[in-house]
Amino acid sequence: MSSSPQAPTRAVTSDADTRPSLTVLSGFWPAATFAVARTLLAADTSLLLVRHDLTGIRDGVVRRVVRTGGGIIEDEQVALRHGCVSCTLREDVLPTLVRLSRSHPGRDQVLMLPEVVEPEAVAAACAHCLVDGVPITNLLRVDSYVTVLDAEHLLDGLASTDDLATLGIQAADDDHRALADVIVRQIEYADTLVLWGQSREGAFDTSRLAVLLHRMAPWATHIRVDGDLVDADTLTRQLRHTHRHRPETPGVLARGLQGYTLGAHEPESDCGVVSAVFRARRPFHPQRLHDVLEDVNAEMIRSRGHLWLASQPDTVIAWDFAGGGLAMGSLGHWLVSLPDDHWEHVEVQRRLAAALDWDPYYGDRHQHLVFIGLDTDPAELHRTLSGCLLTDAELADGEQTWRTYPDPFTGCFPLGTAELTDTEGARPA
């Protein structure tokens, strides 16, 4: 068994930056997202707003609209070689941002994403796709990823079990994403969340939604806006030139592994919202965990994290629940299962987090799950999950015996992949 990895050092970088800024707006309800965009345009007439309509994307056509506070300056149909979101980003969205930065030097931009596009896809494109041989970030500074949530429809969206194809709004023929998945990923990737308007159920329900968003994304800046009375200057100060985007922050399923906040432990109900963090060192018994999958998520809006099974002790297993379905998959090896000379290929932040929490017997292996729901019982949840851990007698049998346990998850989490897999009764990620 490997010893604790050494803690790495971190470089210090300068915050000085004179490039025009790019604010990325996402949100599943375009009326609310566009209302925020119009407000920003009203406060700054030099601002450029870029939008793409994906209605015809499966036929290889998108519509691009560029506007300022004074009106539309571009409105064009764009033909794509392939009808998909990644092609749209690569072939038109990023080139448009670069072109505008050159033709309108010094003017900031806002990119409003179509409702089915996840902001992490844009971040990946900005990081890896070149325009005219250079990264887009050579010309523009990505300032913030802002997600706008419509208070009137948010809870229904999070609770929905529909997928995009059923609703007829999928971004490609092979787009099998669930509606709730898209909303959750828009929320969790953002560094800034705007709760727009009021719930149709009244002030208490609006406050409950605000608490829910705080529990789902405790790392984000949270802003509430009454859609009937908006101060454009105030909202602009809250959303632009904030320098909130941190491209080094990992995706939500890897946050806990790299030492970032995965969720807040708030077991006391606030407006009916409960957030419970479950952590343990012992492994789960595979059959006992499988038997409670439906029960532990029955009242949850969202649960996420990572775990380890006694029968598969080398594998970090992702846990991803939203919209009534659970997906699980491999996040690679635990460091304790790797030869020392492989550690240098692991993220620096991951090694640092492991070093700070290293156990002489378990190494970096542990359970870290977050559950967020309405009117749930966190004590009962903890009892249920604790009952799935190995007992003292089972621990004493040792790892070679654990690997022989009957395992309903056999073959679901192959090492060397990072794909999520259906569990019984679950939906694909």
Phi, psi and omega per residue, in radians:
M1 nan 2.355 -3.044
S2 -1.248 2.698 3.044
S3 -1.463 3.078 -3.107
S4 -1.126 2.356 3.082
P5 -1.203 2.653 3.124
Q6 -1.297 2.543 3.127
A7 -1.276 2.237 -3.133
P8 -1.411 2.956 3.046
T9 -1.782 2.797 -3.134
R10 -2.086 2.467 3.122
A11 -1.446 2.646 3.092
V12 -1.784 2.253 -3.123
T13 -2.027 2.770 -3.128
S14 -1.482 2.547 3.106
D15 -1.603 -0.097 -3.103
A16 -1.129 2.279 -3.076
D17 -2.787 2.182 -3.105
T18 -1.938 0.061 3.121
R19 -1.204 2.619 2.996
P20 -1.012 2.592 -3.072
S21 -1.663 2.648 3.062
L22 -2.105 2.155 3.036
T23 -1.868 2.204 -3.113
V24 -1.790 2.104 3.119
L25 -1.818 2.229 3.023
S26 -2.224 2.906 3.126
G27 2.819 2.470 -3.057
F28 -1.365 -0.313 -3.115
W29 -1.907 1.725 -2.995
P30 -1.028 -0.555 -3.121
A31 -1.068 -0.763 3.131
A32 -1.220 -0.748 -3.128
T33 -1.115 -0.736 -3.138
F34 -1.211 -0.542 3.080
A35 -1.089 -0.720 3.073
V36 -1.128 -0.755 3.140
A37 -1.065 -0.782 3.124
R38 -1.083 -0.646 3.118
T39 -1.101 -0.745 3.108
L40 -1.140 -0.675 3.097
L41 -1.127 -0.644 -3.140
A42 -1.146 -0.538 -3.101
A43 -1.467 -0.323 -3.084
D44 -2.550 1.794 -3.073
T45 -1.232 -0.255 3.113
S46 -1.481 -0.179 -3.073
L47 -1.206 2.452 3.102
L48 -1.879 2.225 3.104
L49 -1.895 2.195 -3.135
V50 -1.987 2.223 3.108
R51 -2.296 2.593 3.043
H52 -2.227 2.251 3.078
D53 -1.656 2.078 -3.080
L54 -1.692 0.240 -3.077
T55 -0.923 -0.683 -3.107
G56 -1.802 0.374 -3.009
I57 -1.130 -0.582 -3.114
R58 -1.232 -0.224 3.023
D59 -1.737 0.152 3.091
G60 1.407 0.381 -3.113
V61 -2.304 2.350 3.002
V62 -2.269 2.783 3.100
R63 -1.939 2.234 3.116
R64 -1.891 2.276 3.099
V65 -2.228 2.232 3.053
V66 -2.073 2.308 -3.099
R67 -2.514 2.836 2.978
T68 -2.114 -3.073 3.074
G69 -1.105 -0.340 3.139
G70 -1.549 -0.194 3.115
G71 2.449 -3.044 -3.084
I72 -1.378 2.306 3.081
I73 -1.942 -0.283 3.040
E74 -2.531 2.456 3.043
D75 -2.670 1.733 -3.004
E76 -2.352 2.605 2.966
Q77 -1.565 2.322 -3.078
V78 -2.088 2.191 3.080
A79 -1.581 2.341 -3.121
L80 -1.923 2.667 3.053
R81 -1.196 -0.615 3.126
H82 -2.391 2.461 -3.104
G83 -1.560 1.515 3.090
C84 -2.671 2.876 -3.096
V85 -1.149 -0.765 -3.106
S86 -1.088 -0.649 3.093
C87 -1.165 -0.685 3.109
T88 -1.081 -0.781 3.117
L89 -1.075 -0.809 -3.037
R90 -1.284 -0.708 -2.993
E91 -1.572 -0.417 -3.096
D92 -2.354 -0.744 -3.044
V93 -1.101 -0.972 -3.115
L94 -1.131 -0.769 3.074
P95 -1.035 -0.617 3.108
T96 -1.134 -0.763 3.124
L97 -1.073 -0.732 3.114
V98 -1.147 -0.787 -3.135
R99 -1.050 -0.751 -3.136
L100 -1.170 -0.616 3.125
S101 -1.141 -0.488 3.115
R102 -1.491 -0.672 -3.113
S103 -1.431 -0.346 3.103
H104 -2.272 1.146 -3.044
P105 -1.052 2.456 3.094
G106 1.452 -0.055 -3.113
R107 -1.720 2.234 3.121
D108 -1.212 2.783 -3.109
Q109 -2.261 2.643 2.980
V110 -2.141 2.206 3.071
L111 -1.838 2.002 3.100
M112 -1.693 2.016 -3.065
L113 -1.398 2.571 2.968
P114 -1.036 2.730 -2.968
E115 -1.095 -0.429 -3.092
V116 -1.686 0.076 -3.126
V117 -1.649 2.302 3.134
E118 -1.592 2.388 -3.069
P119 -1.068 -0.490 -3.140
E120 -1.117 -0.514 3.086
A121 -1.146 -0.653 3.102
V122 -1.180 -0.755 3.130
A123 -1.057 -0.715 3.125
A124 -1.132 -0.715 3.120
A125 -1.136 -0.736 3.118
C126 -1.082 -0.597 -3.083
A127 -1.385 -0.518 -2.946
H128 -2.090 -0.312 -3.093
C129 -1.688 2.346 3.121
L130 -1.716 2.534 3.030
V131 -2.091 2.108 -3.054
D132 0.958 0.606 3.043
G133 1.478 0.022 -3.126
V134 -2.315 2.712 3.088
P135 -1.192 2.591 3.100
I136 -1.059 -0.504 -3.108
T137 -1.241 -0.116 2.996
N138 -1.225 -0.454 -3.061
L139 -1.919 -0.472 -3.091
L140 -2.243 2.508 3.040
R141 -1.747 2.067 3.089
V142 -1.283 1.884 -2.983
D143 -1.481 -0.757 -3.022
S144 -2.841 2.580 2.974
Y145 -1.896 1.965 -3.049
V146 -1.943 2.235 3.048
T147 -1.950 2.281 -3.119
V148 -1.823 2.217 -3.132
L149 -2.004 2.255 3.118
D150 -1.462 1.994 -3.062
A151 -1.066 -0.455 -3.111
E152 -1.249 -0.472 -3.007
H153 -2.123 -0.088 -2.975
L154 -1.028 -0.885 -3.055
L155 -1.114 -0.699 3.091
D156 -1.066 -0.684 3.133
G157 -1.149 -0.744 -3.131
L158 -1.176 -0.522 -3.112
A159 -1.563 -0.117 -3.060
S160 -1.151 2.478 3.029
T161 -1.863 0.139 3.122
D162 -1.327 2.691 2.968
D163 -1.889 2.923 -3.051
L164 -1.124 -0.612 -3.123
A165 -1.132 -0.701 3.108
T166 -1.067 -0.639 -3.141
L167 -1.436 -0.127 3.118
G168 1.305 0.414 -3.099
I169 -2.149 0.345 3.134
Q170 -1.114 2.610 -3.075
A171 -1.497 -0.175 3.120
A172 -2.805 2.885 -3.114
D173 -1.098 -0.513 -3.133
D174 -1.756 0.369 3.138
D175 -1.511 1.789 -3.083
H176 -1.876 0.338 -3.100
R177 -1.150 2.585 3.045
A178 -1.491 2.603 3.120
L179 -0.981 -0.831 -3.114
A180 -1.091 -0.615 3.100
D181 -1.051 -0.787 -3.118
V182 -1.081 -0.797 -3.125
I183 -1.111 -0.771 -3.137
V184 -1.064 -0.764 -3.109
R185 -1.216 -0.573 3.034
Q186 -1.134 -0.696 3.123
I187 -1.173 -0.851 -2.952
E188 -1.353 -0.385 3.095
Y189 -1.453 -0.446 -3.023
A190 -1.158 2.571 2.963
D191 -1.615 -0.212 3.136
T192 -2.435 2.296 3.104
L193 -2.072 2.318 3.097
V194 -2.020 2.030 3.025
L195 -1.591 1.932 -2.985
W196 -1.747 2.247 3.025
G197 1.441 -2.799 -3.067
Q198 -2.232 2.577 3.028
S199 -1.181 2.530 3.093
R200 -1.194 -0.223 3.117
E201 -1.552 -0.044 3.051
G202 1.936 -3.063 -3.005
A203 -1.130 -0.706 -3.123
F204 -1.076 -0.759 -3.108
D205 -1.178 -0.600 3.072
T206 -1.118 -0.732 3.089
S207 -1.119 -0.662 3.102
R208 -1.096 -0.690 3.094
L209 -1.118 -0.679 3.117
A210 -1.097 -0.741 3.102
V211 -1.114 -0.753 3.141
L212 -1.020 -0.769 3.137
L213 -1.145 -0.652 3.077
H214 -1.084 -0.673 -3.132
R215 -1.275 -0.616 -3.126
M216 -1.280 -0.590 -3.106
A217 -2.406 1.257 -3.114
P218 -1.167 -0.255 3.141
W219 -1.453 -0.214 -3.032
A220 -1.573 2.809 2.937
T221 -1.485 2.291 -3.044
H222 -1.962 2.293 -3.090
I223 -2.303 2.321 3.053
R224 -1.913 2.358 -3.103
V225 -2.285 2.186 3.017
D226 -1.352 1.974 -3.042
G227 -1.068 -0.312 -3.111
D228 -1.498 -0.313 -3.095
L229 -2.538 1.795 -3.031
V230 -2.110 2.254 3.047
D231 -1.629 1.869 -3.035
A232 -1.097 -0.712 -3.121
D233 -1.146 -0.731 3.128
T234 -1.117 -0.809 -3.130
L235 -1.105 -0.652 3.099
T236 -1.082 -0.761 3.111
R237 -1.115 -0.537 -3.122
Q238 -1.354 -0.470 -2.980
L239 -1.943 -0.374 -3.056
R240 -1.983 2.611 3.137
H241 0.974 0.758 -3.130
T242 -1.686 -0.329 -3.113
H243 0.994 0.607 -3.064
R244 -1.465 -0.431 -3.058
H245 -1.191 2.255 3.080
R246 -2.138 1.701 -3.033
P247 -1.113 -0.330 -3.124
E248 -1.379 -0.194 -3.119
T249 -1.169 2.248 -3.095
P250 -1.284 2.882 3.030
G251 -1.063 2.844 -2.949
V252 -1.074 -0.602 -3.092
L253 -1.269 -0.347 3.114
A254 -1.780 0.005 -3.077
R255 -1.041 -0.862 -3.080
G256 -1.096 -0.634 3.138
L257 -1.143 -0.503 -3.096
Q258 -1.741 0.210 3.023
G259 1.492 0.107 3.087
Y260 -1.470 2.829 3.079
T261 -1.093 2.226 3.103
L262 -1.761 -0.443 3.132
G263 3.103 2.821 -3.134
A264 -1.710 2.362 3.070
H265 -1.542 1.743 -3.124
E266 -2.254 1.300 -3.044
P267 -1.264 -0.323 3.078
E268 -1.384 2.298 -3.094
S269 -1.103 2.333 3.013
D270 -2.212 1.911 -3.024
C271 0.987 0.498 3.130
G272 1.553 -0.108 -3.100
V273 -1.577 2.294 3.101
V274 -2.187 2.375 3.040
S275 -2.217 2.112 -3.077
A276 -2.138 2.274 3.083
V277 -1.816 2.211 3.092
F278 -1.921 2.129 3.101
R279 -2.278 2.473 3.113
A280 -2.800 2.733 3.083
R281 -1.618 -0.662 -3.074
R282 -1.125 2.634 3.080
P283 -1.340 2.770 3.011
F284 -1.409 2.506 2.927
H285 -1.326 2.209 -3.001
P286 -1.054 -0.749 -3.093
Q287 -1.232 -0.728 -3.124
R288 -1.144 -0.667 3.088
L289 -1.159 -0.771 3.139
H290 -1.011 -0.645 -3.077
D291 -1.203 -0.354 -3.077
V292 -1.919 0.088 -3.067
L293 -0.965 -0.776 -3.119
E294 -1.215 -0.703 -3.093
D295 -1.128 -0.796 -3.028
V296 -1.221 -0.375 3.133
N297 -1.815 0.072 -3.010
A298 -1.022 -0.634 -3.085
E299 -1.955 0.305 -3.042
M300 -1.686 2.520 2.960
I301 -1.560 -0.621 -3.101
R302 -2.663 2.402 2.913
S303 -2.502 2.601 -3.030
R304 -2.799 2.864 3.065
G305 2.498 -2.706 3.141
H306 -2.543 2.804 -3.048
L307 -2.697 3.049 2.983
W308 -2.384 2.545 3.136
L309 -1.852 2.474 3.115
A310 -1.022 -0.605 -3.082
S311 -1.384 -0.264 3.129
Q312 -2.342 1.137 -2.933
P313 -1.287 -0.108 3.136
D314 -1.571 -0.226 -2.892
T315 -1.878 2.267 2.932
V316 -1.425 2.137 -3.060
I317 -1.901 2.200 3.118
A318 -1.402 2.549 3.091
W319 -2.194 2.145 -3.009
D320 -2.520 1.796 -3.095
F321 -2.107 2.271 3.006
A322 -2.843 2.659 3.050
G323 1.075 0.519 3.075
G324 1.451 0.085 -3.127
G325 -2.308 2.532 -3.139
L326 -1.939 2.302 2.996
A327 -2.089 2.467 3.110
M328 -2.312 2.647 -3.124
G329 -2.953 3.084 -3.084
S330 -1.477 2.340 2.968
L331 -1.887 0.301 3.121
G332 1.693 -2.808 -3.064
H333 -1.489 2.590 2.795
W334 -1.223 2.546 -3.125
L335 -1.082 -0.571 -3.107
V336 -1.097 -0.370 -3.120
S337 -1.618 -0.044 -3.102
L338 -1.736 2.534 2.962
P339 -1.067 2.624 -3.075
D340 -0.979 -0.615 -3.072
D341 -1.278 -0.086 3.068
H342 -1.571 -0.255 -3.066
W343 -1.109 -0.509 -3.100
E344 -1.160 -0.280 3.115
H345 -1.596 -0.008 3.131
V346 -1.648 2.601 -3.132
E347 -0.934 2.453 -3.121
V348 -1.021 -0.750 -3.106
Q349 -1.148 -0.596 3.092
R350 -1.119 -0.767 3.139
R351 -1.145 -0.672 3.113
L352 -1.118 -0.803 3.130
A353 -1.070 -0.714 3.127
A354 -1.138 -0.710 -3.120
A355 -1.099 -0.669 -3.101
L356 -1.272 -0.337 -3.049
D357 -2.207 0.493 -3.041
W358 -1.319 2.365 3.115
D359 -1.908 2.392 -3.087
P360 -1.022 -0.501 -3.110
Y361 -1.783 -0.845 -3.062
Y362 -1.478 -0.265 -3.046
G363 1.198 -2.259 3.134
D364 -1.662 0.052 -3.092
R365 -1.266 2.377 -3.139
H366 -2.951 2.928 3.022
Q367 -1.774 2.353 3.079
H368 -2.567 1.729 -3.088
L369 -2.219 2.518 3.125
V370 -2.156 2.314 -3.131
F371 -2.158 2.263 -3.112
I372 -2.241 2.150 -3.094
G373 -2.695 3.141 3.123
L374 -1.893 2.217 3.064
D375 0.957 0.721 3.090
T376 -1.664 2.826 -3.126
D377 -1.818 1.771 -3.076
P378 -1.171 -0.526 3.129
A379 -1.167 -0.739 3.116
E380 -1.159 -0.685 3.086
L381 -1.046 -0.776 -3.134
H382 -1.115 -0.723 3.119
R383 -1.093 -0.730 -3.113
T384 -1.114 -0.822 -3.123
L385 -1.215 -0.674 3.114
S386 -1.084 -0.582 3.109
G387 -1.193 -0.232 3.112
C388 -1.586 -0.190 3.127
L389 -1.304 2.754 3.091
L390 -1.111 2.479 3.056
T391 -1.358 2.994 3.088
D392 -1.013 -0.740 -3.125
A393 -1.129 -0.695 3.134
E394 -1.200 -0.682 3.086
L395 -1.036 -0.702 -3.095
A396 -1.141 -0.386 3.131
D397 -1.181 -0.473 3.069
G398 1.587 2.894 -2.989
E399 -1.121 -0.626 -3.130
Q400 -1.121 -0.609 3.068
T401 -1.255 -0.699 -3.138
W402 -0.991 -0.667 -3.084
R403 -1.145 -0.272 -3.130
T404 -1.643 -0.047 -3.128
Y405 -1.043 2.474 2.960
P406 -0.990 2.266 -2.965
D407 -2.327 1.872 3.107
P408 -1.182 -0.187 3.124
F409 -1.666 0.121 -3.101
T410 -0.955 2.255 3.115
G411 1.449 -0.077 -3.074
C412 -1.423 -0.430 -2.993
F413 -2.223 1.114 -3.128
P414 -1.119 2.337 3.083
L415 -1.207 2.568 -3.089
G416 1.685 -0.039 3.064
T417 -2.168 2.862 3.103
A418 -2.284 0.533 -3.097
E419 -1.667 2.489 3.081
L420 -1.469 2.610 -3.016
T421 -2.231 2.506 3.037
D422 -1.034 2.460 2.822
T423 -1.763 3.118 -3.104
E424 -1.065 2.151 3.119
G425 1.355 0.214 -3.078
A426 -1.769 2.968 3.083
R427 -1.852 2.761 3.089
P428 -1.226 2.648 3.082
A429 -1.298 nan nan
